[in-house]
Amino acid sequence: MPAIGPVKGFSKERVGEVLLPGDEFSFEAEENISLTVPVKSEKVVCGPGLRRCGDRLVVCKSGVLRHKEPNVFWIDSQQRRYVPAKGESIIGIVTAKSGDVFKVDFGGSEQASLSYLAFEGATKRNRPNVQMGDLVFAQFLIANKDMEPELVCIDSSGRANGMGVFGTGGLLFRVSLGLVRR
């Protein structure tokens, strides 16, 4: 989720309202200045459905504006197809293997790519044992509307932290995006 730069105060009167694509709103600074308490600038995080444009937030998809403390805003809408975002974790199904890359179906508009080197301890000699039909728990490294999504099964320090191929057995259920977001 991209963060908006430092702002001093917020105008939260539009939280709970239905907004349409193209609507804009800004955060105005509050005039409560104290000489004893230092003024601390805060960052605002804009989630799905919002885009930053200077000091304003622009709505990208229609829905209800939601807020979570401390300063997270997003648009809550009904959609059937998942739109990936950088850093989000998903469970996907390996559908194909082509050379050094696995194709993973995660319920989006196109399949994501997962390199064999994107696993903990993987090298050219030590390849992970991934078969077609396996479930993988991974994180988006690249999630851009202009590029193919790319997954990794390691965090920024190179550790798996639970990510990777799931063991045998178990069930996978498809649920609505609204239930996942709750």
N, CA and C of each residue as an Amber inpcrd file, in Angstrom:
protein
   546
   0.8290000  -1.1650000   0.0000000   0.0000000   0.0000000   0.0000000
   0.8810000   1.2380000   0.0000000   0.6800000   2.1400000  -0.9370000
   1.4980000   3.3330000  -0.9550000   1.1070000   4.2780000   0.1680000
   2.0680000   4.9730000   0.7200000   1.8050000   5.9100000   1.8040000
   1.8640000   7.3270000   1.2720000   0.9730000   8.1530000   1.7840000
   0.9800000   9.5690000   1.4510000   1.9360000  10.2400000   2.4090000
   2.6200000  11.2320000   1.9370000   3.6150000  11.9150000   2.7500000
   3.0430000  12.5210000   4.0110000   3.8790000  13.1900000   4.7900000
   3.4560000  13.7390000   6.0640000   2.3180000  14.7320000   5.9180000
   1.3110000  14.5810000   6.7590000   0.2110000  15.5320000   6.8660000
  -0.0210000  15.7980000   8.3420000  -0.6360000  16.9290000   8.6570000
  -0.7820000  17.3150000  10.0540000  -2.1350000  16.9600000  10.6300000
  -3.1730000  16.8810000   9.8510000  -4.4940000  16.5840000  10.3880000
  -5.3530000  15.9300000   9.3330000  -6.5070000  15.4350000   9.7460000
  -7.3400000  14.6960000   8.8140000  -8.7730000  15.1860000   8.8860000
  -9.4220000  15.1600000   7.7650000 -10.8450000  15.4510000   7.6900000
 -11.5280000  14.1410000   7.3370000 -12.1210000  13.4830000   8.3310000
 -12.6500000  12.1330000   8.1370000 -14.1570000  12.1280000   7.9270000
 -14.7370000  13.2610000   7.5020000 -16.1910000  13.3130000   7.3720000
 -16.7340000  12.4630000   6.2380000 -15.9000000  12.0230000   5.2970000
 -16.3840000  11.2290000   4.1680000 -16.3080000   9.7330000   4.4130000
 -15.8000000   9.3010000   5.5440000 -15.7310000   7.8770000   5.8680000
 -17.1510000   7.3440000   5.9890000 -17.4120000   6.2330000   5.3020000
 -18.7480000   5.6360000   5.3100000 -19.6010000   6.0520000   4.1250000
 -19.1570000   7.0240000   3.3440000 -19.9080000   7.4730000   2.1740000
 -19.5470000   6.6310000   0.9510000 -20.4720000   6.5580000   0.0020000
 -20.2040000   5.8820000  -1.2650000 -19.4930000   6.8730000  -2.1760000
 -18.3350000   6.4760000  -2.6910000 -17.5550000   7.3240000  -3.5860000
 -17.4490000   6.6640000  -4.9520000 -17.3200000   7.4860000  -5.9840000
 -17.2310000   7.0080000  -7.3590000 -15.8550000   7.3180000  -7.9300000
 -15.4140000   6.5740000  -8.9610000 -14.1090000   6.8550000  -9.5540000
 -14.0160000   8.3050000 -10.0290000 -12.9110000   8.9370000  -9.7130000
 -12.7030000  10.3380000 -10.0690000 -12.9670000  11.2930000  -8.9250000
 -13.6810000  10.8410000  -7.8840000 -13.8970000  11.7000000  -6.7150000
 -12.5660000  11.9800000  -6.0400000 -12.4290000  13.1900000  -5.5140000
 -11.2090000  13.5690000  -4.8180000 -11.5630000  14.0810000  -3.4350000
 -10.6570000  13.8920000  -2.5220000 -10.7790000  14.5330000  -1.2180000
  -9.3920000  14.7450000  -0.6630000  -9.2640000  15.7640000   0.1580000
  -7.9480000  16.0920000   0.7010000  -8.0160000  16.0950000   2.2140000
  -6.8710000  16.0460000   2.8150000  -6.7640000  16.0820000   4.2600000
  -6.2760000  17.4620000   4.6480000  -7.1040000  18.1630000   5.4200000
  -6.7570000  19.5270000   5.8030000  -6.1160000  19.5220000   7.1740000
  -5.1440000  20.3850000   7.3520000  -4.4510000  20.4770000   8.6290000
  -5.3510000  21.0940000   9.6820000  -5.3220000  20.5080000  10.8630000
  -6.0750000  21.0710000  11.9710000  -5.2910000  22.2360000  12.5480000
  -5.9950000  23.1980000  13.1130000  -5.3540000  24.4000000  13.6270000
  -5.0480000  24.3040000  15.1080000  -5.0030000  23.1100000  15.6990000
  -4.6890000  22.9460000  17.1180000  -3.1750000  22.9280000  17.2970000
  -2.6200000  24.0620000  17.6260000  -1.1800000  24.1620000  17.8080000
  -0.9080000  24.3480000  19.2950000  -0.0630000  23.5060000  19.8390000
   0.2960000  23.5700000  21.2440000   1.7740000  23.9140000  21.3530000
   2.0950000  24.7850000  22.2920000   3.4930000  25.1650000  22.4710000
   4.2600000  24.1430000  23.2920000   3.5450000  23.3200000  24.0760000
   4.2240000  22.3490000  24.9340000   4.3740000  20.9950000  24.2710000
   3.4310000  20.6050000  23.4090000   3.4750000  19.2990000  22.7500000
   4.0220000  19.4880000  21.3410000   5.0860000  18.7800000  20.9780000
   5.6160000  18.9320000  19.6150000   4.6230000  18.4160000  18.5830000
   4.5420000  19.1110000  17.4610000   3.6490000  18.7120000  16.3750000
   4.3040000  17.5510000  15.6330000   3.5800000  16.4480000  15.5190000
   4.1050000  15.2470000  14.8740000   3.3640000  15.0290000  13.5610000
   4.0890000  14.9710000  12.4710000   3.4490000  14.7030000  11.1850000
   3.1980000  13.2030000  11.0710000   2.0620000  12.8310000  10.4720000
   1.6750000  11.4380000  10.3570000   1.5460000  11.0710000   8.8860000
   1.7250000   9.8050000   8.5970000   1.5590000   9.3260000   7.2300000
   0.2020000   8.6760000   7.0880000  -0.3750000   8.8410000   5.9200000
  -1.6510000   8.2290000   5.5970000  -1.3780000   7.1150000   4.6020000
  -1.9190000   5.9310000   4.8590000  -1.7490000   4.7900000   3.9640000
  -3.0300000   4.6380000   3.1590000  -2.8930000   4.6550000   1.8230000
  -4.0770000   4.4630000   0.9830000  -4.0750000   3.0370000   0.4530000
  -5.1770000   2.3520000   0.6810000  -5.3130000   0.9550000   0.3210000
  -5.9820000   0.7770000  -1.0260000  -6.5980000  -0.3870000  -1.2390000
  -7.2320000  -0.6840000  -2.5240000  -8.3230000   0.3250000  -2.8630000
  -8.3170000   0.7790000  -4.1170000  -9.3500000   1.6940000  -4.5950000
  -8.9830000   3.1560000  -4.4990000  -7.8470000   3.4800000  -3.8880000
  -7.4190000   4.8700000  -3.7540000  -6.0570000   5.0560000  -4.3900000
  -5.8300000   6.2430000  -4.9220000  -4.5440000   6.5790000  -5.5260000
  -4.1570000   7.9770000  -5.0800000  -2.8860000   8.1680000  -4.8190000
  -2.3840000   9.4620000  -4.3870000  -2.1330000  10.3610000  -5.5860000
  -2.5390000  11.6070000  -5.4730000  -2.2940000  12.6050000  -6.5120000
  -1.9420000  13.9050000  -5.7980000  -0.6580000  14.0970000  -5.5270000
  -0.2310000  15.2720000  -4.7650000  -0.6630000  15.1410000  -3.3160000
  -1.3800000  16.1490000  -2.8130000  -1.8750000  16.0880000  -1.4380000
  -3.3160000  15.6080000  -1.3870000  -3.8240000  15.1050000  -2.4970000
  -5.2030000  14.6260000  -2.5690000  -5.2320000  13.1200000  -2.7920000
  -6.3340000  12.5160000  -2.3850000  -6.5890000  11.1120000  -2.6890000
  -7.6370000  11.0620000  -3.7870000  -7.3740000  10.2690000  -4.8230000
  -8.3040000  10.1070000  -5.9340000  -8.8600000   8.6950000  -5.8720000
 -10.1710000   8.5720000  -6.0080000 -10.8470000   7.2750000  -5.9610000
 -10.7090000   6.5910000  -7.3200000 -10.2920000   5.3160000  -7.3180000
 -10.0950000   4.5550000  -8.5590000 -11.2380000   3.6010000  -8.8560000
 -11.9510000   3.1400000  -7.8210000 -13.0890000   2.2530000  -8.0390000
 -14.1950000   2.6330000  -7.0670000 -15.4200000   2.3790000  -7.4740000
 -16.5540000   2.7980000  -6.6600000 -16.7250000   1.8850000  -5.4490000
 -17.2300000   2.4780000  -4.3750000 -17.4650000   1.7320000  -3.1520000
 -17.5530000   2.6460000  -1.9570000 -17.5370000   2.0490000  -0.7800000
 -17.6650000   2.7880000   0.4720000 -16.2740000   3.0640000   1.0330000
 -16.0270000   4.3080000   1.4230000 -14.7400000   4.6770000   2.0090000
 -14.6700000   4.1400000   3.4280000 -13.6200000   3.4080000   3.7350000
 -13.4100000   2.8290000   5.0640000 -12.1370000   3.3930000   5.6720000
 -12.0600000   3.3370000   6.9930000 -10.9210000   3.8730000   7.7350000
 -10.5750000   2.9360000   8.8770000  -9.2810000   2.7670000   9.1160000
  -8.8030000   1.9760000  10.2360000  -7.6790000   2.7640000  10.8940000
  -7.6960000   2.7860000  12.1920000  -6.6620000   3.5230000  12.9210000
  -5.3180000   2.8660000  12.7000000  -4.2270000   3.5610000  12.6420000
  -4.1740000   4.9900000  12.8580000  -4.5940000   5.7930000  11.6310000
  -4.0680000   5.5370000  10.4550000  -4.3930000   6.3520000   9.2820000
  -4.4170000   5.5210000   8.0090000  -5.2460000   4.4780000   7.9750000
  -5.3630000   3.6190000   6.7990000  -6.7350000   3.8440000   6.1850000
  -6.7570000   4.1600000   4.8860000  -8.0120000   4.3840000   4.1700000
  -8.0550000   3.4550000   2.9650000  -9.2570000   2.9500000   2.6340000
  -9.4360000   2.1060000   1.4550000 -10.8920000   2.1730000   1.0210000
 -11.1460000   1.6810000  -0.1920000 -12.5020000   1.6110000  -0.7350000
 -12.9770000   0.1700000  -0.6240000 -14.0960000  -0.0200000   0.0530000
 -14.6940000  -1.3390000   0.2190000 -15.7400000  -1.5160000  -0.8740000
 -15.5160000  -2.4660000  -1.7820000 -16.4430000  -2.6570000  -2.8940000
 -16.6140000  -4.1390000  -3.1700000 -17.6950000  -4.4500000  -3.8610000
 -17.9550000  -5.8220000  -4.2690000 -17.2890000  -6.0580000  -5.6140000
 -16.4010000  -7.0070000  -5.6710000 -15.7770000  -7.3760000  -6.9340000
 -15.5780000  -8.8790000  -6.9360000 -15.5450000  -9.4490000  -8.1080000
 -15.4390000 -10.8950000  -8.2070000 -14.0130000 -11.3520000  -8.5090000
 -13.2350000 -10.5090000  -9.1050000 -11.8800000 -10.8940000  -9.4780000
 -10.8840000 -10.1920000  -8.5770000  -9.9070000 -10.9530000  -8.1230000
  -8.8760000 -10.4060000  -7.2450000  -7.8910000  -9.5670000  -8.0460000
  -7.5690000  -8.4010000  -7.5400000  -6.5650000  -7.5310000  -8.1460000
  -5.3500000  -7.5420000  -7.2190000  -4.1990000  -8.0400000  -7.6930000
  -3.0360000  -8.1630000  -6.7990000  -2.4520000  -6.8140000  -6.4160000
  -1.8560000  -6.7840000  -5.2210000  -1.1530000  -5.6010000  -4.7330000
   0.1990000  -6.0530000  -4.1900000   1.2070000  -5.2340000  -4.3840000
   2.5640000  -5.5760000  -3.9560000   2.5900000  -5.8130000  -2.4560000
   3.2260000  -6.9330000  -2.0560000   3.3750000  -7.2530000  -0.6410000
   2.2680000  -8.1090000  -0.0670000   1.1670000  -8.3150000  -0.7900000
   0.0880000  -9.1510000  -0.2790000   0.4600000 -10.6260000  -0.3870000
   0.0130000 -11.4000000   0.5810000   0.2640000 -12.8390000   0.5960000
  -0.9360000 -13.5700000   0.0180000  -0.6750000 -14.6190000  -0.7480000
  -1.7510000 -15.3830000  -1.3850000  -1.4380000 -16.8700000  -1.3160000
  -2.4760000 -17.6570000  -1.5620000  -2.3230000 -19.0940000  -1.7680000
  -2.7190000 -19.3470000  -3.2150000  -1.8150000 -19.9610000  -3.9720000
  -2.0690000 -20.2040000  -5.3840000  -1.7980000 -21.6460000  -5.7600000
  -2.2440000 -22.0140000  -6.9480000  -2.0760000 -23.3630000  -7.4770000
  -1.0840000 -23.3070000  -8.6240000  -0.0570000 -24.1420000  -8.5690000
   0.9260000 -24.2220000  -9.6560000   0.2450000 -24.9170000 -10.8320000
   0.1780000 -24.2080000 -11.9600000  -0.5320000 -24.7510000 -13.1250000
   0.4080000 -25.1850000 -14.2410000   1.6160000 -24.6300000 -14.2920000
   2.5290000 -24.9900000 -15.3760000   3.9650000 -24.7340000 -14.9410000
   4.8850000 -25.4460000 -15.6230000   6.3090000 -25.2340000 -15.4030000
   6.9340000 -25.0210000 -16.7720000   7.5590000 -23.8720000 -16.9380000
   8.2030000 -23.5860000 -18.2210000   9.6150000 -23.0940000 -17.9540000
  10.5660000 -23.9810000 -18.1600000  11.9670000 -23.6370000 -17.9270000
  12.2510000 -23.4620000 -16.4450000  12.6630000 -22.2790000 -16.0700000
  13.0060000 -21.9770000 -14.6810000  11.8890000 -21.2790000 -13.9300000
  10.7050000 -21.1830000 -14.5270000   9.6100000 -20.4120000 -13.9380000
   8.3620000 -21.2810000 -13.8210000   7.6820000 -21.1520000 -12.6880000
   6.3900000 -21.8030000 -12.4830000   5.2960000 -20.7710000 -12.7090000
   4.1740000 -21.1960000 -13.2790000   3.0000000 -20.3320000 -13.4220000
   2.0280000 -20.6790000 -12.3060000   1.5250000 -19.6570000 -11.6120000
   0.6710000 -19.8520000 -10.4460000  -0.6610000 -19.1470000 -10.6770000
  -1.7580000 -19.8860000 -10.5150000  -3.1060000 -19.3220000 -10.6010000
  -3.5260000 -18.8860000  -9.2040000  -3.8030000 -17.5880000  -9.0440000
  -4.2040000 -17.0510000  -7.7480000  -5.5870000 -16.4290000  -7.7880000
  -6.3070000 -16.5690000  -8.9070000  -7.6630000 -16.0320000  -9.0230000
  -7.7160000 -14.6580000  -9.6380000  -6.6390000 -14.1900000 -10.2260000
  -6.6040000 -12.8820000 -10.8670000  -6.8650000 -12.9900000 -12.3570000
  -6.6510000 -11.8850000 -13.0650000  -6.9290000 -11.8610000 -14.4910000
  -5.8800000 -12.6270000 -15.3010000  -4.6550000 -12.7060000 -14.7920000
  -3.6200000 -13.5040000 -15.4440000  -2.8150000 -14.2430000 -14.3860000
  -2.1030000 -15.2520000 -14.8130000  -1.3240000 -16.0470000 -13.8710000
  -0.0290000 -15.3230000 -13.5010000   0.4590000 -15.6100000 -12.3070000
   1.6990000 -15.0130000 -11.8350000   2.8590000 -15.9540000 -12.0940000
   4.0520000 -15.3910000 -12.1780000   5.2430000 -16.2100000 -12.3560000
   5.9750000 -16.3410000 -11.0290000   6.5610000 -17.5280000 -10.8190000
   7.2970000 -17.8320000  -9.5920000   8.5890000 -18.5270000 -10.0040000
   9.7070000 -17.8610000  -9.7870000  11.0060000 -18.4190000 -10.1650000
  11.4010000 -19.5150000  -9.1850000  12.1640000 -20.4930000  -9.6620000
  12.6260000 -21.5490000  -8.7560000  13.6530000 -20.9980000  -7.7740000
  14.2610000 -19.8610000  -8.0590000  15.2240000 -19.2430000  -7.1480000
  14.5410000 -18.3950000  -6.0650000  13.2100000 -18.2930000  -6.1020000
  12.4660000 -17.4800000  -5.1430000  12.0710000 -18.2690000  -3.8960000
  12.7550000 -19.3820000  -3.6330000  12.5160000 -20.1950000  -2.4460000
  13.7400000 -20.1160000  -1.5420000  13.5400000 -20.3450000  -0.2490000
  14.6510000 -20.3070000   0.6920000  15.6250000 -21.4470000   0.4010000
  16.8920000 -21.1300000   0.3010000  17.9290000 -22.1320000   0.0860000
  18.0280000 -22.6550000  -1.3330000  17.2900000 -22.0850000  -2.2720000
  17.3140000 -22.5740000  -3.6540000  18.5340000 -22.0380000  -4.3890000
  19.1800000 -22.9150000  -5.1240000  20.3050000 -22.5540000  -5.9900000
  20.0940000 -23.2450000  -7.3280000  21.0420000 -23.0580000  -8.2340000
  20.9240000 -23.7400000  -9.5290000  21.0400000 -25.2470000  -9.3770000
  21.8110000 -25.6940000  -8.3860000  21.9430000 -27.1400000  -8.1460000
  20.8540000 -27.6770000  -7.2300000  20.4200000 -26.8830000  -6.2880000
  19.4260000 -27.3110000  -5.2920000  18.0830000 -26.6730000  -5.6220000
  17.3270000 -27.3020000  -6.5040000  16.0270000 -26.7720000  -6.9210000
  14.9270000 -27.2640000  -5.9840000  13.9090000 -26.4310000  -5.7370000
  12.7860000 -26.8850000  -4.8950000  11.9520000 -27.9280000  -5.6320000
  11.3170000 -28.8160000  -4.8650000  10.4850000 -29.8630000  -5.4460000
   9.0520000 -29.3280000  -5.5630000   8.7420000 -28.7250000  -6.6940000
   7.4210000 -28.1580000  -6.9530000   6.8350000 -28.8760000  -8.1560000
   5.6340000 -29.4240000  -7.9810000   4.9500000 -30.1430000  -9.0540000
   3.6990000 -29.3830000  -9.4620000   3.2110000 -29.6830000 -10.6550000
   1.9480000 -29.0790000 -11.0870000   0.8270000 -29.5390000 -10.1640000
  -0.0270000 -28.6140000  -9.7620000  -1.1280000 -28.9210000  -8.8590000
  -0.8110000 -28.6390000  -7.4030000   0.4530000 -28.3510000  -7.0730000
   0.8190000 -28.0240000  -5.6920000   0.2700000 -26.6640000  -5.2960000
  -0.0190000 -26.5200000  -4.0170000  -0.4170000 -25.2290000  -3.4640000
   0.8110000 -24.5370000  -2.9040000   0.9470000 -23.2500000  -3.2040000
   2.0620000 -22.4750000  -2.6680000   1.5280000 -21.2590000  -1.9270000
   2.1820000 -20.9500000  -0.8200000   1.9000000 -19.7380000  -0.0640000
   3.0100000 -18.7720000  -0.4150000   2.6670000 -17.6550000  -1.0670000
   3.6800000 -16.7370000  -1.5860000   3.2450000 -15.2940000  -1.3960000
   4.1590000 -14.3980000  -1.7430000   3.9360000 -12.9680000  -1.5900000
   4.2500000 -12.2960000  -2.9200000   3.4820000 -11.2440000  -3.2590000
   3.7130000 -10.5380000  -4.5160000   4.9420000  -9.6540000  -4.4050000
   5.8670000  -9.8520000  -5.3330000   7.0420000  -9.0010000  -5.4400000
   6.7520000  -7.8590000  -6.4040000   6.0930000  -8.1890000  -7.5110000
   5.6680000  -7.1980000  -8.5030000   4.1750000  -7.3950000  -8.7440000
   3.4320000  -6.3370000  -8.5750000   1.9960000  -6.3640000  -8.8640000
   1.6520000  -5.0190000  -9.4900000   1.7080000  -4.9780000 -10.7980000
   1.5180000  -3.7460000 -11.5360000   0.5320000  -4.0150000 -12.6530000
  -0.3050000  -3.0330000 -12.9680000  -1.2850000  -3.2600000 -14.0210000
  -0.6490000  -3.4200000 -15.3930000   0.5900000  -2.9610000 -15.5510000
   1.2560000  -3.0340000 -16.8480000   2.2020000  -4.2220000 -16.9830000
   2.4280000  -4.9510000 -15.9000000   3.3750000  -6.0590000 -15.9320000
   2.7460000  -7.3240000 -15.3720000   3.3330000  -8.4640000 -15.7410000
   2.8780000  -9.7440000 -15.2080000   3.2310000  -9.8170000 -13.7130000
   2.2980000 -10.2760000 -12.8710000   2.6130000 -10.3910000 -11.4450000
   3.7240000 -11.4030000 -11.1990000   4.5650000 -11.1100000 -10.2070000
   5.6690000 -11.9990000  -9.8650000   5.6020000 -12.3150000  -8.3800000
   5.7770000 -13.5950000  -8.0480000   5.6890000 -14.0670000  -6.6680000
   7.0510000 -14.4930000  -6.1410000   7.2050000 -14.4330000  -4.8170000
   8.3760000 -14.9790000  -4.1300000   7.8990000 -15.7190000  -2.8860000
   8.6710000 -16.6990000  -2.4610000   8.3480000 -17.4670000  -1.2580000
   9.3500000 -17.1930000  -0.1420000   9.9530000 -16.0130000  -0.1610000
  10.8730000 -15.5930000   0.8920000  10.5740000 -14.1390000   1.2310000
  10.9400000 -13.7300000   2.4450000  10.7590000 -12.3380000   2.8360000
  12.0010000 -11.5320000   2.4550000  12.0710000 -10.2860000   2.8990000
  13.1750000  -9.4150000   2.5070000  14.5210000  -9.8630000   3.0700000
  14.5110000 -10.6530000   4.1450000  15.7700000 -11.1330000   4.7140000
  16.1880000 -12.4960000   4.1560000  15.4300000 -13.0440000   3.2160000
  15.7820000 -14.3100000   2.5880000  15.2630000 -15.5420000   3.3120000
  14.3830000 -15.3620000   4.2940000  13.8120000 -16.4780000   5.0630000
  12.4090000 -16.7990000   4.5570000  12.0180000 -18.0670000   4.6850000
  10.7050000 -18.4990000   4.2080000   9.5780000 -18.0030000   5.1120000
   9.7550000 -18.0570000   6.4320000   8.7220000 -17.6330000   7.3850000
   7.3490000 -18.2190000   7.0660000   7.3020000 -19.5090000   6.7920000
   6.0340000 -20.1930000   6.5390000   5.6310000 -20.2390000   5.0830000
   6.2890000 -19.4830000   4.2340000   5.9300000 -19.4820000   2.8180000
   6.6050000 -20.6470000   2.1080000   6.0240000 -21.0700000   1.0180000
   6.5590000 -22.1720000   0.2360000   5.4610000 -23.1190000  -0.1840000
   5.8350000 -24.3420000  -0.5090000   4.8880000 -25.3560000  -0.9570000
   4.2170000 -25.9880000   0.2560000   2.8860000 -26.1190000   0.1900000
   2.1490000 -26.7960000   1.2570000   2.3890000 -28.2970000   1.1770000
   2.2890000 -28.9660000   2.3180000   2.4520000 -30.4130000   2.3500000
   1.2820000 -31.1150000   1.6820000   1.3400000 -32.4240000   1.6670000
   0.2720000 -33.2020000   1.0370000  -0.9550000 -33.2330000   1.9290000
  -2.0890000 -33.4850000   1.3270000  -3.3450000 -33.5590000   2.0630000
  -3.9350000 -32.1800000   2.2720000  -5.1720000 -32.1500000   2.7340000
  -5.8370000 -30.8840000   3.0030000  -6.7940000 -30.5080000   1.8880000
  -7.5540000 -29.4430000   2.1210000  -8.5400000 -28.9650000   1.1690000
  -8.3320000 -27.4860000   0.9110000  -8.7010000 -27.0340000  -0.2820000
  -8.6620000 -25.6320000  -0.6440000 -10.0790000 -25.2030000  -0.9910000
 -10.5680000 -24.1580000  -0.3200000 -11.9050000 -23.6340000  -0.5840000
 -11.7900000 -22.2620000  -1.2250000 -12.6080000 -22.0130000  -2.2390000
 -12.6910000 -20.6770000  -2.8220000 -13.7710000 -19.9100000  -2.0790000
 -13.4440000 -18.7160000  -1.6240000 -14.3990000 -17.8760000  -0.8990000
 -14.4310000 -16.4960000  -1.5640000 -15.4310000 -15.7040000  -1.2030000
 -15.5690000 -14.3740000  -1.7950000 -14.4690000 -13.4490000  -1.2870000
 -14.1940000 -12.4030000  -2.0590000 -13.1740000 -11.4370000  -1.6550000
 -13.5980000 -10.6680000  -0.4190000 -14.8950000 -10.4500000  -0.2720000
 -15.3910000  -9.7670000   0.9320000 -15.0690000 -10.5440000   2.1910000
 -15.2150000 -11.8540000   2.1440000 -14.8940000 -12.6930000   3.2950000
 -13.3930000 -12.6900000   3.5770000 -12.5880000 -12.7060000   2.5320000
 -11.1330000 -12.6630000   2.7170000 -10.7110000 -11.3530000   3.3540000
 -11.2650000 -10.2390000   2.9220000 -10.8780000  -8.9280000   3.4520000
 -11.3120000  -8.7670000   4.9020000 -12.4290000  -9.4250000   5.2990000
 -12.8590000  -9.3540000   6.7100000 -11.8780000 -10.0630000   7.5840000
